[in-house]
């Protein structure tokens, strides 16, 4: 799941079919922790793991009829979990109760301290999920997704079709 996210962005950007997407959905759904709602392997919720799962599940929802009700439940659950990682200062933590270092000491944060990298990924997760499942705690401002193959590419025109009942 974690590696697939980075490759699937290019498939979605090029409007090419993602190979074995149904199996990827099944595998991703199986990784959701029943207690925390997150997708980190240790049973918690990590900013990277949660966005990886969200990207796969949101795009699968747009592209397939496979397990849509399960995808909606999983996304609703992880969205609540992601929002629980927001601190009163508005920022987000990577994982509750655990310090975080992203490659260098200057990119580190103490346990439960807001930081730039997890805030970016957590907000991006909220934006992706919010395209399908609006949430009262999520920012109501319309999100903007650019047509470029980068970590937050999203085919917004496909969401419009889903919301209008089209395929």
N, C-alpha and C positions, 0 to 999 in steps of 0.2 A: 504494500500500500504506500509506504513512504517514498520509495523510489519511483513508483508509477506516476505519482502526481507530477513530478518534474518532466516526465516524458509525455504524459497525456496532454499537457498544455500545448505542445506542438501539434499533436493530432487534432485537437479542437480548433486551434488557430488555422490549420490548413484544411479544415472541414473534411478530414479523413476519418474513416471508421476506426474506432479503437478496438484492437483485437481482443477477443475474449472478455468483453466488458461485463457480460453477465456473471462470469466467474469472478471478476474483480469486485463486483458489487457484493456477491455472496461472501467473499473473503473479507472485504471491508466491514460489512455488517457483523461478521463473526468476531471482529476485533473490538467492538464497542464494549466497554466495561459495564456490566449490568448495575453496578453500584454507583460509580462516578458519572457515567454517561460519556466519559472521554475515551480517547483512542490510544493513549500511551500504553506501552507494553507492561509497565509496572502497575497498571490498574488505575492510574490517575489520568489527568488531562494535561497534555503538553501542547503548547502553541503550534509546533510543527506537525505533530501527529494529527491534531484536530483539523488543521487546514487541509492536510493531505486527504483525510477522509471526506471532509466537506466538499472539496473540489470533485472528487470521484463521484460522490453520491449525487450532488446537484447536477453534474453533467449527465450522469446515467439517467436521472429522472427526466431530463430533457430529451434524451436520445432513445430511450427504451420504454417498454411497458413492463419491464421486469421488476417485481417486488416494490412497486411504487408506494404502497401503504407502509411497508417496512422502512423504506427510505425516508418518508415523511416523519415517521416516529423517531428514527435515529437522528435526523437533522433537528427536530424539535428538542430532543433530549440534549444533544451536544450544544445547541445554541444556549440553553439554560446554563449548562456547565461553563461555556466560554464566558458568558456574562458574569458568572460568579467569580471570575478571575480579574474583574475590574476593581480597582482600589478607589477610595474616596477622592483621590487627586485626579481621577479620570483615566489614568494609565492602567495598563494590565501587567500581570506577572506571567512568566513562562509556565510555571507549575507551582501551585500553592505549597508552602512549607519547604521549599528547596531553593538554595542559591543557584544562580545561573551565570555561566560564562560562555560567551559566544566568540571563541577563537582567540581572544586576547583579554587580559585583565581589565583594560579600559572599556571593554564591552561586557562587563559583569554587573550583576546586581545581587543584593542580599536576598535572603528568603523573604517572599511577600513584598518586595520592593518593585514598584513600577519601573519599566525600562522601555526604551525605544523599540527594540526588535520584537519582543513579545507583544507590545501594543500594536505594532504594524500588522503582525500576523493574526492577532486576535480580532482586530477591527476588519481585516480583510475577510476573515471567516464569517463574521457577522454580515458583512456586505454580500458575500456569496449566498449564504443561507437565506438572507432577508429577501433575495430576489424571488424565492419560491414561498417562503414562510415568513410573512411579516410578523414582527414581534413587538409588543407594546413597549418593551424596554430598549429596543433598538432605535437608533437615530432615524427619525422619519424623513430626513433629507434624502432626496433621490441620489443614489450612488452613480458615479460615472465610471464606466469601464472603457478604456481605449482599445482600439483594434491593433494590438501589438503582441507578439509572443513573449510575454514575460510572466512573472509569478502571479499576476492577478488578471490575466486575460480571461474574459468571460463573454460568451456570445449572447449579449443582451437581447438581440433580435429574436432569439429562440425563446427567451422567457416571455416576450410579448405574445408569441403564438400560444404558449401554454396557458397564460392567463386569459387569453381570448377564447380558449377551448379548441384551438387549432393544433395540428401536428405538423 
